[in-house]
Amino acid sequence: LSTSIEGSGYENQFSSGNKSTDLINLYPNPSNGIFKIDLLSNLLSEVSNITIANIKGEILYRGILKREESIRYFDLSHLDSGNYIMTIKSGHVIHSKKIIKY
């Protein structure tokens, strides 16, 4: 699913979970909170912002991804079970992935 917010200059892409077409692969998902993401190299601008939020919108993690990073590991095992949203803002594009922690 890809949408544009008219006049904002931003495009939002929410992944369907199809690994062959995803720009961001997150696995395992669901997980115990320990997972990794694989990024396509052309996905990122020079520096991209990454956040992980709970379903209330509270930011639990905020970081920077550099273009040369293609893999990033995460440990959210200290968080409660539930659904979380990872968002990567790269230039004028926003990519989102749902994270399921059991």
C-alpha positions as CSV (number, residue, x, y, z in Angstrom):
1,L,0.0,0.0,0.0
2,S,1.4,3.3,-1.0
3,T,-0.2,6.7,-0.4
4,S,0.7,10.3,-0.8
5,I,-0.4,13.1,1.4
6,E,-1.3,15.8,-1.1
7,G,0.9,18.9,-0.8
8,S,3.0,17.5,2.0
9,G,5.8,16.1,-0.2
10,Y,5.6,12.8,1.7
11,E,4.8,9.4,0.5
12,N,3.8,6.7,3.0
13,Q,4.5,3.0,2.2
14,F,3.1,0.3,4.5
15,S,4.4,-3.2,3.8
16,S,2.2,-6.1,2.9
17,G,4.6,-8.7,4.2
18,N,5.5,-10.0,0.7
19,K,9.3,-10.6,1.1
20,S,9.9,-10.5,-2.6
21,T,8.7,-7.0,-3.0
22,D,9.3,-5.4,0.4
23,L,12.0,-2.7,0.7
24,I,12.4,-3.6,4.4
25,N,12.4,-7.2,5.6
26,L,11.9,-7.7,9.3
27,Y,12.3,-11.2,10.8
28,P,11.4,-13.2,12.6
29,N,8.0,-11.6,13.0
30,P,6.3,-12.4,15.3
31,S,9.2,-12.7,17.7
32,N,10.2,-12.7,21.3
33,G,11.4,-9.1,20.8
34,I,14.8,-10.0,19.2
35,F,14.7,-9.4,15.5
36,K,16.6,-7.9,12.6
37,I,15.8,-5.8,9.6
38,D,17.3,-6.0,6.1
39,L,17.2,-2.9,4.0
40,L,17.6,-2.4,0.3
41,S,20.5,-0.1,-0.2
42,N,18.6,2.3,-2.4
43,L,15.9,2.7,0.3
44,L,17.7,5.2,2.5
45,S,18.9,8.7,2.0
46,E,22.3,9.6,3.4
47,V,20.8,9.6,7.0
48,S,17.3,8.2,7.8
49,N,15.4,8.4,11.1
50,I,14.0,5.2,12.6
51,T,11.4,5.0,15.4
52,I,9.5,2.2,17.1
53,A,6.3,3.1,18.8
54,N,3.6,1.2,20.7
55,I,0.0,1.3,19.5
56,K,-0.7,4.3,21.7
57,G,1.9,6.2,19.6
58,E,4.5,6.4,22.4
59,I,8.0,6.4,21.0
60,L,10.0,3.5,22.6
61,Y,13.1,3.7,20.3
62,R,14.5,6.5,18.2
63,G,17.7,6.2,16.2
64,I,19.5,7.0,12.9
65,L,20.2,4.6,10.0
66,K,23.0,5.4,7.7
67,R,22.9,4.6,4.0
68,E,25.8,2.0,4.3
69,E,23.8,0.0,6.9
70,S,21.9,-2.9,5.3
71,I,21.2,-4.9,8.4
72,R,20.2,-3.7,11.9
73,Y,19.5,-5.9,14.9
74,F,17.0,-5.0,17.7
75,D,16.3,-6.3,21.2
76,L,12.8,-5.3,22.4
77,S,12.6,-8.4,24.7
78,H,12.2,-6.1,27.7
79,L,8.9,-4.7,26.3
80,D,5.4,-6.2,26.9
81,S,3.8,-8.5,24.4
82,G,1.8,-6.7,21.7
83,N,1.9,-4.8,18.5
84,Y,4.5,-2.1,17.6
85,I,5.1,0.0,14.6
86,M,8.6,0.7,13.2
87,T,8.8,3.8,11.0
88,I,11.7,4.8,8.8
89,K,11.7,8.3,7.4
90,S,14.1,8.6,4.5
91,G,14.0,11.9,2.6
92,H,10.4,12.4,1.6
93,V,9.4,8.7,2.0
94,I,8.0,7.1,5.1
95,H,8.2,3.3,5.4
96,S,6.3,1.5,8.2
97,K,6.4,-2.1,9.4
98,K,4.2,-3.8,12.0
99,I,6.2,-5.7,14.7
100,I,4.4,-8.4,16.7
101,K,6.0,-9.4,20.0
102,Y,4.8,-12.5,21.8
